[in-house]
Amino acid sequence: MKQEQIKERLALLRQELRREHLSAYIFPTSDSHQSEYTADHWKGREWISGFNGSAGTAVVTLTSAALWTDSRYFIAAAEQLEGTEFQLMKLKVEGTPTIAEWLGKELADAADKSVGIDGMTASTTTVEELIGDLRQQGGLTLQTNFDVLGRIWKDRPAIPSNMVELQPMELAGEDVKSKLQRIRKALREQHADGMLMAQLDDIAWTLNLRGSDVHCNPVFVSYLLIASQSAILYINKDKLTNEVCDYLKTNSVSIAPYEDVAKGLRDYFEYNILLDPDEVNYTLFKSVKREVVRAASPVPLMKAVKNQAEQDGFRRAMVRDGVAMVKFLKWLEENPKQTELSVSDKLVQLRSEQPLYRGLSFDTIAAYEQHGAIVHYEPTPESNISLETRGFLLLDSGAQYQDGTTDITRTIALGPLTDEQRKIYTLVLKGHIDLQMLHFPDGATGTQLDAVARRPLWQHGLNFLHGTGHGVGSYLNVHEGPHQIRMEWKPAKLRAGMTVTDEPGVYLEGRFGVRIENTLLVVPIEETEFGRFLGFETLTLCPIDVRPIIKELLTPEERQWLNDYHVMVYQRLKDHLDGDEKGWLKVATAPI
């Protein structure tokens, strides 16, 4: 059925391309705000290709189709694209052509040399790079003013219009006036009079508001136009209660219809405006009539450094999340006859019983044995398999609490393991621990730290292709920048107050996967004659399975870290558990 649907949709698309004299069309993953996760209205790439991963680009010509995605989705994409026209293009794998290179070959003999993309869903950087790259492929041109989905997607979901709510000051830790003052100061330092804010989590953070327009992300669809003395929130007003409207007015933020943002940019009256070409879509970027300051938005870095209220909120949320995880792990041990979906459902149930729970922070990855090798596997009724009393269950999950966002991975031994499984588990754990023990100079980047988590794996000819760590929002998006810990160069410096995950892994296709993840807080360690040094406070509170460990492979320091961590987990969680649960946790955190 799905394959037939894709075939029909491609036929409709090609009919419109011929009518517009286009030879190809590009479907990015992003929405009009360059979000990682998008509302259903903007899931055009998934609609046309059938691939539902969070990263990828689909490209369709009159005679062919291809989809580019990264290593997290190689296995899942191959399965989802099977039986369709789409050819899988593996990003960062030698021999994979770029989109422009592929189009250059596919359209070499085409009569029309124009390629389409919706300028409202592609960033300015993306479009400008494509224009240059396509020009080098036989003079191909890019047309950005044609939204083909508006014609062919007849039952397209509407832009969401869920209600917006206030984030209390005791949880936000800084009021809106202070945040706007800091943003304007940062803009003046870049000689800019104002800026357009398009990233939804940046807007939610700035205004201390939250929403539910995007699955698992407590954000609301809007734009925020900041000038030197004023600010305008472009939003569907039906989403705002009288309380929120009064609150915005009190903070000198006016309201205008969401669809009027382009008009607002054309009417912008200051001398210049900062636009982040990675954040603002191409159509809006080109609608500005004033001088544009092309620069990175200052907001992501501000948002990434958590204030004291946010840090304390994380700590409280991690206790509740740890309680849910301990209850789950005890239940699983006592009720082993489960499926991937049943363990996922049980974990949701246990988390939902915790105070301030607001939903999942991402769809749970409950992956047994061979499914664990699929980095972002999510069980479905079609893929769901039963757990057996052997091998590994890889469980990557998280929740949104009103005072913090959680993200944790545990690889759980369900019974006997192979020697290979035990060795790989231990090596992944070594990398996980080594990163958390690290002290580093203030201002080091995540790229400089990345090799520490990979060293135990590299020594044995193993590696993983995803990042080692990402920032985590304060009751916001589970993936937050600008800092990351990964092999590819990321210039954002690590600063005290940032959250970041630590999640090395190894994946053996068709066999099993191992990943262990904690969420960390960057904290000051000491001042020396060489400057300020930082380290990590581990926020996540949940026992790490010690049964698979080959103890001889751990150094004394690594073993001590694990024992100390387990002491902390027990002490922080024990008073929130009943007698049986406390007894189970005591055993699970016993020293090795």
Salt bridges, closest charged atoms under 4 A:
GLU16 OE2 - ARG19 NH1 2.56
GLU16 OE1 - ARG151 NH1 2.79
GLU20 OE2 - ARG151 NH2 2.85
GLU36 OE2 - HIS479 ND1 2.80
ASP40 OD1 - LYS43 NZ 3.21
ASP70 OD2 - ARG72 NH2 2.85
GLU85 OE2 - ARG14 NH1 2.82
GLU128 OE1 - ARG294 NH2 2.79
ASP147 OD2 - ARG156 NH1 3.39
GLU174 OE1 - ARG182 NH2 2.76
GLU189 OE2 - LYS185 NZ 2.86
ASP201 OD2 - LYS303 NZ 3.48
ASP202 OD1 - LYS303 NZ 2.58
ASP213 OD2 - LYS239 NZ 2.35
ASP267 OD2 - LYS263 NZ 2.86
ASP312 OD1 - ARG315 NH1 2.96
ASP321 OD1 - ARG351 NE 2.65
GLU333 OE1 - ARG547 NH1 3.92
GLU334 OE2 - LYS330 NZ 2.85
GLU340 OE2 - HIS371 ND1 2.79
ASP363 OD1 - HIS215 NE2 2.78
GLU369 OE2 - ARG390 NH1 3.17
GLU388 OE1 - ARG390 NE 2.98
ASP396 OD2 - ARG515 NH2 2.81
ASP403 OD2 - ARG316 NE 3.44
ASP403 OD1 - ARG320 NH2 2.44
ASP407 OD2 - HIS470 NE2 3.12
GLU420 OE2 - ARG511 NH2 2.46
ASP442 OD1 - ARG495 NH1 2.88
ASP442 OD2 - ARG532 NH1 3.22
ASP450 OD2 - ARG454 NE 2.49
GLU480 OE1 - LYS306 NZ 2.67
GLU488 OE2 - LYS92 NZ 2.86
GLU488 OE1 - ARG486 NE 2.85
ASP502 OD2 - HIS432 ND1 3.34
GLU503 OE2 - HIS470 NE2 3.13
GLU503 OE1 - ARG515 NE 3.96
GLU537 OE2 - ARG315 NE 2.87
ASP545 OD2 - ARG547 NH2 2.86
GLU558 OE1 - LYS430 NZ 2.80
ASP575 OD1 - LYS574 NZ 3.27
GLU581 OE2 - LYS327 NZ 2.89
